[in-house]
Amino acid sequence: MRRLWRSMPLRLAFLLVVLFATISLLSLAASFAVTRAAFEETIREDLAQDMAGFHAAPSASAVALLVQAESADTDPGRLVLSYVTRSGQIYGNGAVARDDEGFHIISLGEGRAELEGEYLALSARLYGGRLTIARSRAEIEALGPVFFNILWISLLPTILIALGGGMILARRSERHVEVIRRALDALTGGDLSARVGTGPRWSDDLLRIGGAVNDMAQAQERSVTALRQVSSDIAHDLKTPVQRVSLQLEALADAVPETGEAAALVAQTRAEVDGISAVFQSLLQLAQVENGALKTQFAPVDLAALCRTMVEVYEPTATARDQTLLCHAPDAPLDVSGEKNLLGQMLANLIENALHHTPRGSRITVSITGDCGQVMLRVKDNGPGIPPEERARVLQRLYRLDRSRNTPGFGLGLSLVDGVARLHGAVLRLGDAQPGLEVEVLFSRLDRSDVGDERLMVSPR
């Protein structure tokens, strides 16, 4: 509801309702003022006519008889006739009195009660006496509730219909915007094949936006694909010459004395060539991961067992570096759908990254938990960590922090981890272990009941 309220169609509908209500209020207010003025003018004309009729009487006694006759059958709540003669005698159905609060009309009937409401009165001296004619303003006062009811009857359905229509349009627009948002999230997450699926009921503006997003995604996919292909081709083409150089250095190492400056230079050169070969191998492996072809080899993998295995493999290395490598994994299997070798490489890169970038005496913990259809892999250390502003960059190819320039590595370890996570539909997060780095990889858990006989076939791997 909060998103719908903030949506443009509902806001436009609300603004139109406010505009329509304001115009209606002004129109009804003007109509009320004109109608009220017309009613008052009519009453004043009637008073003038009544007064003219009494002026036609020939004497004061005739006026008194005429007033007494007309007032006998007249409701004083509607019309008041009062004639006060020169001697002070009052004829009619009411009398006008005055005090500090103003004028009052008192009934001449039984009880002499004061009449309620407002009156328009016309008074004139006639044959030595005073004739007063007053007509009630009740009809004018009744206009207020009538116009108020008209206002609610006309506005309330309009407001409800407009807001209901705005809500329907907002929900439809929100669904269309959500399609665009999911496509953009997928593109941001690295899925360059994501597109906005438009439909015949889409508005023209959203169709243009969706088309622009698809054109942008297509252009970006072509550019990234071409760049990856160039990187892969370069790595593939240079791999063979580098291997030849490595073989020639081996032959050269056999031809020079085992000790001396020449042997040291050959050994240093061989190490550099091996590093170049490792970079090319990592680039080729990363390109293989990013093209998604390995998805056809996905099978159930027990990630808990794989974690225990990888920790056992690297435990001697950690011990030699005076580091502590721990594993917290349940005995029960935690299956995910994936390629076992790639998942093992991802774990290896995470553990090696922690081993290489933490000092002696550091503590590295590999843990895995499963809950609510998800499997969470965590690799945590108490080393220097990665600054928040650098966490997105370390996932790029060949990017290294300034303080890591003198440590082993080529800036491809976390890039490969990110590529493997994307290939498996997992979410990779780099956080702060306070102190140290905490890497989280969230997988979708594979239900063992859905695996069936296939799980039994692949479990010996």
Backbone hydrogen bonds, N-H to C=O, Kabsch-Sander energy under -0.5 kcal/mol:
donor,donor_aa,acceptor,acceptor_aa,energy
5,W,1,M,-2.7
6,R,2,R,-1.7
7,S,4,L,-1.1
11,R,7,S,-1.9
12,L,8,M,-2.8
13,A,9,P,-2.6
14,F,10,L,-2.6
15,L,11,R,-2.5
16,L,12,L,-2.5
17,V,13,A,-2.3
18,V,14,F,-2.6
19,L,15,L,-2.6
20,F,16,L,-3.0
21,A,17,V,-3.0
22,T,18,V,-2.4
23,I,19,L,-2.4
24,S,20,F,-2.7
25,L,21,A,-2.7
26,L,22,T,-2.4
27,S,23,I,-2.6
28,L,24,S,-3.1
29,A,25,L,-2.7
30,A,26,L,-2.4
31,S,27,S,-2.6
32,F,28,L,-2.9
33,A,29,A,-2.4
34,V,30,A,-2.5
35,T,31,S,-2.8
36,R,32,F,-2.7
37,A,33,A,-2.2
38,A,34,V,-2.2
39,F,35,T,-2.6
40,E,36,R,-2.4
41,E,37,A,-2.2
42,T,38,A,-2.2
43,I,39,F,-2.4
44,R,40,E,-2.4
45,E,41,E,-2.2
46,D,42,T,-2.4
47,L,43,I,-2.5
48,A,44,R,-2.3
49,Q,45,E,-2.3
50,D,46,D,-2.7
51,M,47,L,-2.8
52,A,48,A,-2.2
53,G,49,Q,-2.1
54,F,50,D,-1.8
55,H,51,M,-1.7
56,A,52,A,-0.7
56,A,53,G,-0.7
57,A,54,F,-1.6
63,V,59,S,-2.2
64,A,60,A,-2.6
65,L,61,S,-2.7
66,L,62,A,-2.7
67,V,63,V,-2.7
68,Q,64,A,-2.6
69,A,65,L,-2.5
70,E,66,L,-2.3
71,S,67,V,-2.3
72,A,68,Q,-0.8
73,D,69,A,-0.6
73,D,70,E,-0.6
74,T,71,S,-0.9
78,R,75,D,-2.0
79,L,75,D,-2.8
80,V,134,A,-3.1
82,S,132,T,-2.2
83,Y,91,Y,-2.6
84,V,130,R,-2.6
85,T,83,Y,-0.6
85,T,89,Q,-2.8
88,G,85,T,-1.5
91,Y,83,Y,-2.3
93,N,81,L,-1.5
94,G,81,L,-0.9
95,A,106,I,-2.6
97,A,95,A,-0.6
97,A,104,H,-3.3
99,D,102,G,-2.4
102,G,99,D,-1.1
104,H,97,A,-3.2
106,I,95,A,-3.0
106,I,104,H,-0.5
107,S,113,A,-3.0
108,L,93,N,-1.3
112,R,109,G,-1.6
115,L,105,I,-2.8
120,L,135,R,-2.9
121,A,119,Y,-0.5
122,L,133,I,-2.9
124,A,131,L,-2.5
126,L,129,G,-2.5
129,G,126,L,-1.7
130,R,84,V,-2.4
131,L,124,A,-3.0
132,T,82,S,-3.3
133,I,122,L,-2.7
134,A,80,V,-2.5
135,R,120,L,-2.9
136,S,78,R,-2.6
137,R,118,E,-3.0
141,E,137,R,-2.6
142,A,138,A,-2.0
143,L,139,E,-0.5
143,L,140,I,-1.2
144,G,141,E,-0.8
146,V,142,A,-1.5
147,F,143,L,-2.9
148,F,144,G,-2.3
149,N,145,P,-2.6
150,I,146,V,-2.3
151,L,147,F,-2.3
152,W,148,F,-2.2
153,I,149,N,-2.9
154,S,150,I,-2.3
155,L,151,L,-2.9
156,L,152,W,-2.1
158,T,154,S,-0.7
159,I,155,L,-3.2
160,L,156,L,-2.6
161,I,157,P,-2.9
162,A,158,T,-2.8
163,L,159,I,-2.9
164,G,160,L,-2.5
165,G,161,I,-2.9
166,G,162,A,-2.8
167,M,163,L,-2.5
168,I,164,G,-2.4
169,L,165,G,-2.7
170,A,166,G,-2.6
171,R,167,M,-2.6
172,R,168,I,-2.3
173,S,169,L,-2.9
174,E,170,A,-2.9
175,R,171,R,-2.1
176,H,172,R,-2.0
177,V,173,S,-3.0
178,E,174,E,-2.3
179,V,175,R,-1.7
180,I,176,H,-1.8
181,R,177,V,-2.8
182,R,178,E,-2.7
183,A,179,V,-2.0
184,L,180,I,-2.4
185,D,181,R,-2.8
186,A,182,R,-2.5
187,L,183,A,-2.4
188,T,184,L,-2.9
189,G,185,D,-2.3
190,G,187,L,-1.3
191,D,186,A,-2.6
192,L,190,G,-1.5
194,A,191,D,-1.5
197,G,195,R,-0.7
198,T,196,V,-1.1
202,W,199,G,-1.3
207,L,203,S,-2.4
208,R,204,D,-2.3
209,I,205,D,-2.1
210,G,206,L,-3.1
211,G,207,L,-2.6
212,A,208,R,-2.4
213,V,209,I,-2.5
214,N,210,G,-2.4
215,D,211,G,-2.5
216,M,212,A,-2.5
217,A,213,V,-2.8
218,Q,214,N,-2.6
219,A,215,D,-2.4
220,Q,216,M,-2.6
221,E,217,A,-2.7
222,R,218,Q,-2.3
223,S,219,A,-2.4
224,V,220,Q,-3.0
225,T,221,E,-2.7
226,A,222,R,-2.5
227,L,223,S,-2.6
228,R,224,V,-3.1
229,Q,225,T,-2.5
230,V,226,A,-2.4
231,S,227,L,-2.6
232,S,228,R,-3.0
233,D,229,Q,-3.0
234,I,230,V,-2.9
235,A,231,S,-2.6
236,H,232,S,-2.8
237,D,233,D,-3.1
238,L,234,I,-2.3
239,K,235,A,-0.9
240,T,236,H,-0.8
242,V,238,L,-2.1
243,Q,239,K,-2.1
244,R,240,T,-2.2
245,V,241,P,-2.5
246,S,242,V,-2.3
247,L,243,Q,-2.3
248,Q,244,R,-2.7
249,L,245,V,-2.3
250,E,246,S,-1.8
251,A,247,L,-2.3
252,L,248,Q,-2.4
253,A,249,L,-2.5
254,D,250,E,-1.6
255,A,251,A,-1.1
256,V,252,L,-1.2
264,A,260,G,-1.9
265,L,261,E,-2.2
266,V,262,A,-2.5
267,A,263,A,-2.6
268,Q,264,A,-2.4
269,T,265,L,-2.4
270,R,266,V,-2.7
271,A,267,A,-2.0
272,E,268,Q,-2.0
273,V,269,T,-2.6
274,D,270,R,-2.5
275,G,271,A,-2.0
276,I,272,E,-2.3
277,S,273,V,-2.7
278,A,274,D,-2.2
279,V,275,G,-2.2
280,F,276,I,-2.4
281,Q,277,S,-2.4
282,S,278,A,-2.5
283,L,279,V,-2.7
284,L,280,F,-2.5
285,Q,281,Q,-2.3
286,L,282,S,-2.8
287,A,283,L,-2.4
288,Q,284,L,-2.1
289,V,285,Q,-2.1
290,E,286,L,-2.5
291,N,287,A,-1.5
292,G,289,V,-1.1
294,L,288,Q,-0.5
295,K,292,G,-1.4
296,T,293,A,-1.3
297,Q,294,L,-1.7
298,F,295,K,-1.5
299,A,338,G,-2.4
301,V,336,V,-2.8
303,L,301,V,-1.1
303,L,334,L,-2.5
306,L,302,D,-2.1
307,C,303,L,-2.0
308,R,304,A,-2.0
309,T,305,A,-2.2
310,M,306,L,-2.4
311,V,307,C,-2.3
312,E,308,R,-2.0
313,V,309,T,-1.9
314,Y,310,M,-2.0
315,E,311,V,-1.1
318,A,314,Y,-2.2
319,T,315,E,-2.4
320,A,316,P,-2.4
321,R,317,T,-1.4
322,D,319,T,-1.5
323,Q,318,A,-3.4
324,T,362,S,-2.7
325,L,323,Q,-0.6
326,L,324,T,-0.6
326,L,364,I,-2.9
328,H,366,V,-2.9
329,A,327,C,-0.6
335,D,333,P,-0.5
336,V,301,V,-2.2
338,G,299,A,-2.4
338,G,336,V,-0.6
340,K,338,G,-0.6
343,L,339,E,-2.3
344,G,340,K,-2.3
345,Q,341,N,-2.3
346,M,342,L,-2.4
347,L,343,L,-2.2
348,A,344,G,-2.5
349,N,345,Q,-2.6
350,L,346,M,-2.1
351,I,347,L,-2.5
352,E,348,A,-2.9
353,N,349,N,-2.5
354,A,350,L,-1.8
355,L,351,I,-2.5
356,H,352,E,-2.8
357,H,353,N,-1.6
358,T,355,L,-0.6
361,G,322,D,-2.0
362,S,359,P,-1.4
364,I,324,T,-3.5
365,T,380,K,-3.2
366,V,326,L,-2.8
367,S,365,T,-0.5
367,S,378,R,-2.6
368,I,328,H,-2.3
369,T,376,M,-2.1
371,D,374,Q,-2.4
374,Q,371,D,-1.2
375,V,443,F,-2.2
376,M,369,T,-3.1
377,L,375,V,-0.6
377,L,441,V,-2.6
378,R,367,S,-3.0
379,V,439,V,-2.2
380,K,365,T,-2.8
381,D,437,L,-2.0
382,N,363,R,-0.7
390,E,387,P,-1.8
391,R,387,P,-0.7
391,R,388,P,-0.8
394,V,390,E,-2.0
395,L,392,A,-0.7
396,Q,393,R,-2.2
398,L,411,G,-1.2
399,Y,396,Q,-1.3
399,Y,411,G,-0.9
404,S,401,L,-1.3
405,R,402,D,-1.2
407,T,404,S,-1.3
416,L,412,L,-2.3
417,V,413,G,-1.9
418,D,414,L,-2.6
419,G,415,S,-2.3
420,V,416,L,-2.7
421,A,417,V,-2.4
422,R,418,D,-2.4
423,L,419,G,-2.3
424,H,420,V,-1.7
425,G,422,R,-1.5
426,A,421,A,-3.0
427,V,442,L,-2.0
428,L,426,A,-0.5
429,R,440,E,-2.7
431,G,429,R,-0.5
431,G,438,E,-3.3
433,A,431,G,-0.5
433,A,436,G,-2.1
434,Q,436,G,-0.7
438,E,431,G,-2.0
439,V,379,V,-2.7
440,E,429,R,-2.8
440,E,438,E,-0.5
441,V,377,L,-2.6
442,L,427,V,-2.5
443,F,375,V,-3.2
443,F,441,V,-0.6
445,R,373,G,-2.4
446,L,335,D,-3.1
447,D,445,R,-0.6
450,D,447,D,-1.3
451,V,448,R,-1.1
452,G,448,R,-1.1
454,E,451,V,-1.1
455,R,452,G,-0.8
456,L,452,G,-0.9
457,M,453,D,-1.6
458,V,454,E,-1.6
459,S,455,R,-1.4
461,R,458,V,-1.7
